[in-house]
Amino acid sequence: MKKYMSSHTVPAGAISPGQIDQIAAAAKQDPVVKPYKSFMNLSEGKIFCVMEAQDEAALAAWFQKMQMPCDSITAVEYEGECGMVHGA
């Protein structure tokens, strides 16, 4: 499976932490996607996720199934953490 970054914009405050927990739990149980890391500012309606999937279409379909609006999905080529960068 490949890693993908996705960005999501929702109305400010429209999604609760409880709803995020439900989506995260569904991702952990789903055979099509695998959660990796997420960053959220729910009060501003911005969500960024890094997830694994077979391809972009599979991840887009999963977000649609979860009724999560998706602005973009981009394949990860390189990953960096604490100043160290390596290929994905």
Residue pairs with C-beta under 8 A, 6 or more apart in sequence:
1 34
1 52
1 53
1 54
2 52
2 53
2 54
2 55
2 75
2 76
2 88
3 36
3 50
3 51
3 52
3 75
3 76
3 79
3 88
4 50
4 51
4 52
4 53
4 56
4 59
4 73
4 74
4 75
4 76
5 48
5 49
5 50
5 73
5 74
5 76
6 48
6 49
6 50
6 51
6 59
6 63
6 70
6 71
6 72
6 73
6 74
7 46
7 47
7 48
7 70
7 71
7 72
8 46
8 47
8 48
8 49
8 63
8 68
8 69
8 70
8 71
9 45
9 46
9 47
9 69
9 71
10 45
10 47
10 68
10 69
11 45
12 42
12 43
12 44
12 45
13 42
13 43
13 45
14 45
15 42
15 45
15 47
16 42
17 42
20 38
20 40
20 42
23 66
23 68
24 35
24 38
26 66
27 33
27 34
27 35
27 51
27 62
28 35
30 62
32 53
32 54
32 58
32 61
32 62
33 51
33 52
33 53
33 58
33 59
33 62
34 51
34 52
34 53
35 49
35 51
36 49
36 50
36 51
36 52
37 49
37 50
38 47
38 48
38 49
38 50
39 47
39 48
39 49
40 46
40 47
40 48
41 47
47 68
50 76
51 59
53 59
53 62
56 73
56 75
59 73
60 70
60 73
63 69
63 70
64 70
76 88
77 87
77 88
78 85
78 86
78 87
78 88
79 85
79 86
79 87
79 88
80 86
